[in-house]
Amino acid sequence: MTTVSPEWQRWVEAAKTLAADPTAQVICPRNGDSYLQVTDTTAADGTVERHLRCPVCHATNIIRNPTGRASA
């Protein structure tokens, strides 16, 4: 059985919340010291990437295709 860290679990929850609503206020999963900033970009293959970043500790994570729609 694979165990994951509590921080990883918090990132998963943050990603779920921000995939559904990019305007949601989500505390940094690493240190809890600020709200995550969200920026959407388009990858070279047309897939949407949602970048999650803490402005204080600079922890970062990326959700690919957060809307769940197939890219054209």
C-alpha positions as CSV (number, residue, x, y, z in Angstrom):
1,M,0.0,0.0,0.0
2,T,1.2,3.5,-0.9
3,T,1.1,6.2,1.8
4,V,1.2,9.8,0.9
5,S,2.2,12.8,3.0
6,P,-0.3,15.1,4.6
7,E,1.0,17.9,2.4
8,W,0.4,15.9,-0.7
9,Q,-3.2,15.2,0.5
10,R,-3.7,18.9,1.0
11,W,-2.5,19.6,-2.6
12,V,-4.9,17.1,-3.9
13,E,-7.8,18.8,-2.1
14,A,-6.6,22.2,-3.2
15,A,-6.5,21.0,-6.8
16,K,-10.0,19.5,-6.6
17,T,-11.3,22.8,-5.3
18,L,-9.5,25.0,-7.8
19,A,-10.3,22.8,-10.7
20,A,-14.0,23.3,-10.0
21,D,-13.7,27.0,-9.1
22,P,-10.5,28.9,-10.0
23,T,-11.7,31.9,-7.9
24,A,-12.0,29.9,-4.7
25,Q,-9.8,31.0,-1.8
26,V,-7.5,28.1,-0.9
27,I,-4.7,28.3,1.7
28,C,-1.2,27.1,0.7
29,P,-1.0,23.4,1.3
30,R,2.7,23.5,2.2
31,N,2.8,26.2,4.9
32,G,-0.6,27.7,5.2
33,D,0.9,31.2,5.0
34,S,-1.1,32.7,2.1
35,Y,-3.9,32.0,-0.4
36,L,-2.8,30.3,-3.6
37,Q,-2.7,32.4,-6.8
38,V,-4.2,30.7,-9.9
39,T,-3.1,31.3,-13.5
40,D,-4.5,29.5,-16.5
41,T,-2.2,28.9,-19.5
42,T,-2.4,26.9,-22.7
43,A,0.3,24.2,-23.3
44,A,1.8,23.7,-26.7
45,D,-0.6,20.8,-27.3
46,G,-3.6,23.0,-26.6
47,T,-4.2,21.5,-23.1
48,V,-5.2,24.0,-20.4
49,E,-2.8,24.1,-17.5
50,R,-3.9,25.7,-14.2
51,H,-0.9,26.9,-12.2
52,L,-1.3,27.0,-8.5
53,R,1.3,29.1,-6.7
54,C,1.8,30.4,-3.2
55,P,3.1,34.0,-3.3
56,V,4.9,33.7,0.1
57,C,6.8,30.3,0.0
58,H,6.6,29.9,-3.8
59,A,5.2,26.3,-3.6
60,T,3.8,25.5,-7.0
61,N,1.6,22.8,-8.6
62,I,-0.1,22.4,-12.0
63,I,-3.4,20.9,-12.9
64,R,-3.6,19.9,-16.6
65,N,-7.0,20.2,-18.3
66,P,-8.8,21.3,-15.1
67,T,-12.1,21.6,-16.8
68,G,-12.0,17.9,-17.8
69,R,-12.9,18.7,-21.4
70,A,-11.0,17.1,-24.2
71,S,-8.7,19.5,-26.0
72,A,-9.5,20.3,-29.6
